[in-house]
Every structure is written in structure tokens, then in C-alpha cells.
Amino acid sequence: MDLQHITFTVEQRVATLTFNQPETRNAISDAAMIDEIVAVLSAIPARPDISVLIITGAGEAFSSGGNVKKMQAKESLFAGTAMDIQQAYRLGIQRIPLALYELEVPVIAAVNGAAVGAGFDVAMMCDLRLAATSARFGETFLNLGIIPGDGGAWFLPRALGHQRAAELTFTGRLLDADEALQLGIVLEVLPPADLMARAHELATQIAAKPPQALRLAKRLLRAGQEMSLKHFLDYSAALQAACHGTEDHAEALAAFFDKRPGHYQGR
């Protein structure tokens, strides 16, 4: 598809989605940008050539979240009656958490700069987060008299626990990269020049695993957040049985005993 608001590349089983609106600090409340993000994310499950997705931002910001100028002018997502705005959220930005949650490939956020409001929430929707020293984070909705309408209040407590999620939400304060590392928001903090190289290094390490088992492992982690233990164990047994029957499992065993890297075909 012809992408105007993001870029999307795939190389050696690693896909990279870049928010590419640096003039708005990669605000993600406009319908056209949301449509492109969702279209790209929705296509990934049917692409066996992709094992890992990296999300990052062009310019100085990861994403500034909602476009505050349009919010004040009551344009785009923020136009019309309360019912109009509710529908705009449901058919707009709320499609992003649904699409990200349904992805069966691991997602790495490479946070290059400010990730605030919906930008912070999108980062928290990813499985792993790396931050440049220039990164800043904030659940800043209450500072503008609104709430996390993009679904962030569902993801944040699951990632950080209720108390920390509540503190960040209620204060709306900004965190630097070092504090984000201390709180477990990010996995690593790196110099800006090293961020994408490290993201690709980590993605390549993950992408080297058997592709089908990797997707099932991601599915299993998601299921564990919602299922009872009994049903989860039954589900785990079914997925494990499927893995034992794959050619990649046989290859992984052979590679283990031969003391060599495995060469996997996704079968």
C-alpha cells in the first residue's frame, strides 16, 4: 500500500514500523495515520516472513499521542458531539490496541524520544521496550482533563501493577529514561545512536527461533493473562503437542545435539 504517514520495511524476518510525522512529533490521532498503522499491523499475521516487529518514531519523538492543537480546535478525532467522539475513538485509535494485542509476533518498541499520552500507551502495548537516553515517558491525559481513551488503563496495570500505574496516571508526571529503567518500563537504556542497532540485534536474536513456536509462545503469554489455570494448562498442552509434531522441533533437537545453530523453515 502507499504509505504517507508511516514507513514499513521487512528484512531478514524483522519488520520495522516507523511513525513518520515528525512535524507533529508523530501524533497518532488522525484517521489517515491510524488507518495505515492498523492496515500494516493487520497484515502481519498472514506473513510468515515476519517473526518480529520493531516500532519506532522518526525525528525527535516516538509519539506525542493525540494532536493537542486539533484537540483544542475540536477537529479530527475530537470533533462533534460526545457520541460522535465516542464513535471516533472506537473506530479510530482504539483499533491500534486491538491490532497490537492480536499480533502473534513479538513487538519491540524502540523509544527514541518523547512517548507521552497515547504514545506512551502504544509503547506499553509492545512486548519489549528499549529507550534512548533522550526518551521521556508520561501518562499525561489528566493534565489535559481527559483519560486514557486509547486503552492504556488496561495495559499499564498489567505491565507495572496497579499502584505504579495509578501513580503515573493520577500525577501525569514525566519520567526520564533512567527512571523508566528503574521502574521496569524499559528493558535497556542506550545512547540515541545505538538504539536502533540494539533493537535490530535483539529482534534478530528472537527471529532466529523456530517461527511457529515463537508465535505460539506469544499467544500463550497473552492467554495467561485471561484464562483460569486449569483451562490455561489444557491450552498449553494442546499448543505443546502441536510444537512436538513440527519439522522445526526435530531440527532444533538435531542442532542441540550437533552443537550448531538451527535452520528453521516454519514447518
C-alpha positions in Angstrom: 0.0 0.0 0.0 1.0 3.6 -0.5 2.1 4.8 3.0 2.1 8.5 3.6 2.2 8.7 7.5 4.4 5.7 8.4 7.1 3.6 6.8 7.3 -0.1 6.9 10.2 -2.4 5.9 11.0 -6.1 6.3 14.5 -7.5 6.3 15.6 -10.9 7.5 12.3 -11.7 9.3 12.4 -8.4 11.2 9.8 -5.8 10.3 10.2 -2.1 11.2 7.2 0.3 11.5 8.2 3.9 11.9 5.8 6.7 12.8 6.8 9.2 10.1 5.1 12.5 11.0 8.0 14.4 12.8 6.3 17.7 12.1 3.6 16.7 14.6 6.0 14.8 16.8 4.3 11.7 15.4 0.9 12.4 16.8 -1.4 9.4 16.2 -4.9 10.8 16.4 -5.5 11.5 12.7 -7.7 8.9 10.9 -5.3 8.5 7.9 -2.3 7.7 10.1 -4.4 5.3 12.2 -5.7 3.6 9.1 -2.1 3.0 7.9 -0.9 1.7 11.2 -3.8 -0.7 11.5 -3.6 -1.9 7.9 0.1 -2.8 8.4 -0.4 -4.5 11.7 -3.4 -6.5 10.4 -1.4 -7.8 7.5 1.4 -9.2 9.7 -0.3 -12.4 10.9 -0.6 -13.7 7.3 3.0 -13.0 6.6 5.2 -16.0 7.5 8.3 -14.0 6.5 7.9 -11.8 9.6 8.9 -13.0 13.1 9.5 -9.8 15.0 8.2 -6.2 14.7 10.0 -3.1 15.8 8.1 0.1 16.3 9.9 3.5 16.5 9.4 7.1 15.5 11.0 9.4 13.0 12.6 12.6 14.2 13.0 13.6 17.9 9.9 11.9 19.3 8.5 8.4 19.5 4.9 9.7 19.6 3.3 12.7 21.3 0.0 10.9 21.4 -3.1 12.9 20.5 -2.7 16.1 18.4 -3.3 18.8 21.1 -3.8 21.6 18.6 -6.6 19.6 16.9 -8.0 18.8 20.3 -8.3 22.5 21.2 -9.8 23.2 17.8 -12.2 20.2 18.1 -11.1 18.8 14.8 -10.5 15.2 13.5 -11.0 12.6 16.3 -12.1 15.4 18.7 -14.9 16.9 16.6 -18.7 16.7 17.1 -20.9 15.6 19.9 -20.0 13.2 22.7 -21.5 10.4 20.7 -19.5 11.4 17.7 -16.3 11.4 19.6 -17.1 8.1 21.3 -17.6 6.5 17.8 -14.4 8.2 16.5 -12.4 6.6 19.3 -13.9 3.2 18.8 -13.4 3.3 15.0 -10.1 5.2 15.2 -7.4 4.9 17.8 -8.9 2.0 19.7 -8.2 -0.2 16.7 -4.5 0.1 17.4 -4.5 -1.7 20.8 -6.8 -4.4 19.3 -4.4 -4.9 16.3 -1.3 -5.0 18.5 -2.9 -7.4 21.0 -3.8 -9.8 18.2 -0.3 -9.9 16.8 1.3 -13.2 17.3 4.9 -12.0 16.7 6.9 -10.3 19.4 6.9 -6.4 19.3 9.8 -4.3 20.4 9.3 -0.5 21.0 12.5 1.4 20.2 11.6 4.6 22.1 13.8 7.3 20.5 12.3 10.4 22.2 9.1 11.6 23.9 6.4 8.9 24.4 3.6 10.6 26.1 -0.2 10.1 26.3 -1.2 7.7 23.6 2.4 7.5 22.6 3.3 6.1 26.0 0.4 3.7 25.8 1.4 2.3 22.4 4.9 1.7 23.8 3.3 -0.2 26.7 1.3 -2.3 24.3 4.5 -3.7 23.0 6.2 -6.8 24.5 9.6 -5.2 25.0 10.8 -1.6 25.2 14.2 -0.2 24.6 14.8 3.5 25.3 17.4 6.1 24.1 18.8 8.3 26.8 16.7 11.1 25.2 13.4 9.2 25.8 10.7 10.7 28.0 7.6 8.9 29.2 4.3 10.1 30.6 0.7 9.0 31.1 -0.3 12.7 30.7 -4.0 12.5 29.9 -5.2 14.0 33.2 -3.0 17.1 32.6 -5.4 17.9 29.8 -8.6 17.0 31.6 -9.1 13.7 29.8 -8.5 10.0 30.5 -6.6 7.3 28.6 -9.3 6.7 26.0 -7.0 4.5 23.8 -7.0 1.6 26.2 -3.8 2.5 28.2 -5.5 1.9 31.5 -5.9 -1.7 30.6 -2.3 -2.3 29.6 -0.5 -0.2 32.2 -1.6 -2.1 35.4 -0.8 -5.4 33.7 2.7 -4.2 32.9 3.5 -2.3 36.1 1.0 -3.3 38.8 -1.9 -1.3 40.0 -0.1 1.0 42.4 2.5 2.2 39.9 0.0 2.5 37.1 -2.2 4.6 39.4 0.6 6.9 40.4 1.6 7.6 36.8 -2.0 8.1 35.7 -3.1 10.3 38.6 0.0 12.6 38.6 0.6 12.8 34.8 4.3 13.3 35.5 7.1 12.8 33.1 9.8 10.2 33.6 13.3 10.2 32.0 14.8 7.0 30.6 16.8 6.1 33.7 13.7 6.2 35.9 11.8 4.2 33.3 14.5 1.6 33.5 14.3 1.6 37.3 10.5 1.1 37.2 10.7 -1.7 34.7 9.0 0.3 31.9 12.0 -0.3 29.6 14.4 -3.2 29.3 17.5 -1.2 28.5 18.7 2.4 28.0 21.1 3.2 25.2 22.8 6.2 23.6 20.5 7.5 20.8 23.0 6.5 18.1 22.9 2.9 19.4 19.1 2.5 19.9 18.1 1.0 16.5 21.2 -1.2 16.2 20.4 -2.7 19.6 16.7 -3.1 18.7 17.7 -5.0 15.5 20.2 -7.1 17.4 17.5 -8.1 19.9 15.0 -8.7 17.1 17.4 -10.8 15.1 18.1 -12.9 18.1 14.4 -13.6 18.6 13.7 -14.0 14.9 16.3 -16.8 14.8 13.9 -19.0 16.9 11.5 -21.5 15.2 8.9 -19.2 13.7 5.8 -21.2 14.5 6.8 -21.9 18.1 7.7 -18.3 18.6 4.2 -17.2 17.6 2.6 -19.9 19.8 4.8 -18.7 22.7 3.5 -15.1 22.2 -0.1 -16.5 22.1 0.5 -18.4 25.3 1.8 -15.3 27.2 -1.4 -13.4 26.1 -3.7 -16.2 27.1 -2.1 -16.5 30.5 -3.5 -13.0 31.3 -7.1 -14.0 30.9 -7.6 -17.8 31.4 -8.0 -19.8 34.6 -5.1 -22.0 35.5 -7.0 -25.2 34.6 -8.0 -24.1 31.2 -4.6 -22.5 30.6 -2.8 -25.8 31.3 -5.1 -27.6 28.8 -4.4 -24.9 26.2 -0.6 -25.1 26.9 -0.7 -28.9 26.4 -2.5 -28.5 23.1 0.0 -26.0 21.8 2.9 -28.0 23.1 1.6 -31.1 21.3 1.5 -29.1 18.1 5.1 -28.0 18.5 6.3 -31.6 19.1 4.9 -32.5 15.6 6.8 -29.8 13.7 9.8 -30.2 11.5 11.4 -27.2 13.3 11.3 -29.1 16.6 13.2 -32.0 15.0 15.7 -29.6 13.6 16.1 -27.8 17.0 16.8 -31.2 18.6 19.3 -32.0 15.9 21.0 -28.6 16.2 21.2 -29.0 20.0 23.0 -32.4 19.8 25.2 -31.2 16.9 26.1 -28.0 18.8 25.2 -25.8 15.9 22.6 -23.1 15.1 19.2 -24.4 14.0 17.9 -23.7 10.5 14.2 -23.3 10.6 11.6 -23.3 7.8 8.4 -22.6 9.8 7.1 -26.1 9.3 
